[in-house]
Amino acid sequence: MTKLRIFLKYWLPVLLWLALIFSASADPHSSERTSRFFEPFMHWLFPQMPLARIEGFHYAFRKCGHLTEFAILALLLWRAIHQPQKKQPRPWLWPEAGLALALVFLYAASDELHQVFIPGRTGQISDVAVDVSGGATGLALLWRGRKFIKRA
């Protein structure tokens, strides 16, 4: 496989996902945008629920989004690092997963630093922890899934 094809197959999806995360974190009103849909929907589902509780659910929903986007990033990074050769499965290698998670951490930290410079946004260490937890969760599910598939 040529280097260009390897790049397009394995690394381009990583770069596109990084660009998507970057563009989402550059939005100074992202919380307001999701609350315009999420909070009225929750109020429609649960008309008696207090606004403070709906806002709490909105916060949790947004953190789940962080978890999910960084789980996907970890999976894409692992795939790019792992690169099975000639369509033959390779064994799970912990250093590959560790490298993918380290790269998730570096991007999560840089993403929060980036948000410090966006008006209306703040960078939070707790968000880095959520993002890295998402990456670790994605990799753990992949590891567990690979073990399950081998037994089948």
C-alpha positions in Angstrom: 0.0 0.0 0.0 1.4 3.4 -0.9 2.1 6.0 1.7 -0.6 8.2 0.3 -3.2 5.4 0.5 -2.1 4.6 4.1 -2.4 8.3 5.0 -5.8 8.6 3.4 -7.1 5.4 5.0 -5.7 5.7 8.5 -4.6 9.3 9.3 -7.1 11.4 7.3 -10.0 10.3 9.4 -8.0 11.3 12.5 -7.3 14.7 11.1 -10.9 15.3 10.1 -12.1 14.3 13.6 -9.5 16.7 15.2 -10.8 19.5 12.9 -14.4 18.8 13.9 -13.4 18.9 17.6 -11.5 22.1 17.1 -14.3 23.8 15.2 -16.8 22.8 17.9 -14.6 24.2 20.7 -14.2 27.5 18.7 -17.9 28.1 19.0 -18.4 30.7 21.8 -22.1 29.9 22.1 -22.1 26.1 22.0 -23.8 25.7 25.4 -26.5 28.2 24.4 -27.0 26.4 21.0 -27.6 23.0 22.6 -29.8 24.5 25.4 -32.2 25.9 22.8 -33.1 22.4 21.8 -32.3 20.3 24.8 -34.0 22.3 27.5 -37.4 22.8 25.7 -37.4 19.1 24.8 -36.8 18.1 28.4 -39.5 20.5 29.6 -41.9 19.0 27.0 -41.1 15.5 28.3 -41.2 16.4 31.9 -43.3 19.6 32.4 -43.1 19.5 36.2 -39.3 19.2 36.3 -37.7 22.3 37.8 -35.5 24.3 35.5 -32.4 23.8 37.7 -32.7 20.0 37.2 -33.2 20.4 33.5 -30.0 22.5 33.4 -28.2 19.8 35.3 -29.3 17.2 32.8 -28.2 19.5 30.0 -24.7 19.8 31.7 -24.5 16.0 31.9 -25.6 15.6 28.3 -22.8 18.0 27.2 -20.2 16.0 29.2 -21.5 12.8 27.6 -20.8 14.5 24.3 -17.2 15.2 25.4 -16.8 11.6 26.4 -18.2 10.3 23.1 -16.2 12.6 20.8 -12.9 11.7 22.6 -13.8 8.0 22.7 -14.1 8.2 18.9 -10.8 10.1 18.7 -9.1 7.4 20.7 -10.5 4.7 18.5 -9.4 6.5 15.3 -5.9 7.1 16.8 -5.6 3.5 17.8 -6.6 2.4 14.3 -4.1 4.6 12.7 -1.3 3.5 15.0 -2.2 -0.2 14.9 -2.7 -0.5 11.1 -3.3 -4.2 10.5 -1.1 -5.5 7.7 -2.5 -7.4 4.7 -6.0 -7.7 6.2 -4.6 -10.0 8.9 -5.5 -9.2 12.5 -2.6 -8.2 14.8 -2.6 -8.8 18.5 -3.6 -6.1 20.9 -0.5 -4.2 22.0 -0.8 -2.1 25.1 1.9 0.4 24.0 -0.3 1.3 21.0 -3.3 1.9 23.2 -1.1 3.9 25.6 0.2 6.1 22.7 -3.4 6.6 21.5 -4.5 7.7 25.0 -1.4 9.9 25.4 -2.3 11.7 22.2 -5.9 12.0 23.4 -4.6 13.7 26.5 -2.4 16.1 24.6 -5.2 17.1 22.2 -7.7 17.4 25.1 -5.3 19.7 27.0 -4.6 21.8 23.9 -8.3 22.0 23.2 -9.0 23.4 26.6 -6.1 25.8 26.2 -7.6 26.9 22.9 -10.9 27.6 24.6 -9.3 30.1 27.0 -8.8 32.4 24.0 -12.4 32.1 22.8 -14.7 34.8 24.2 -17.4 33.3 26.3 -15.5 30.0 26.7 -13.3 28.7 29.5 -10.7 26.0 29.6 -11.2 23.5 32.4 -9.0 20.8 33.7 -12.1 18.8 34.6 -13.0 18.7 30.9 -9.5 17.3 30.1 -10.3 14.6 32.7 -13.7 13.9 31.1 -12.1 13.8 27.6 -9.3 11.4 28.7 -11.9 9.2 30.4 -13.8 9.1 27.2 -10.7 8.0 25.3 -9.9 5.4 27.9 -13.5 4.1 27.8 -13.4 3.8 24.0 -10.1 1.9 24.1 -11.4 -0.4 27.0 -14.5 -1.2 25.0 -12.4 -1.9 21.9 -10.1 -4.2 23.9 -13.0 -6.0 25.5 -14.8 -6.3 22.2 -11.7 -7.8 20.5 -11.5 -10.4 23.3 -15.1 -11.2 22.9 -14.9 -11.6 19.2 -11.9 -14.0 19.4 -14.0 -16.3 21.7 -16.9 -16.4 19.3 
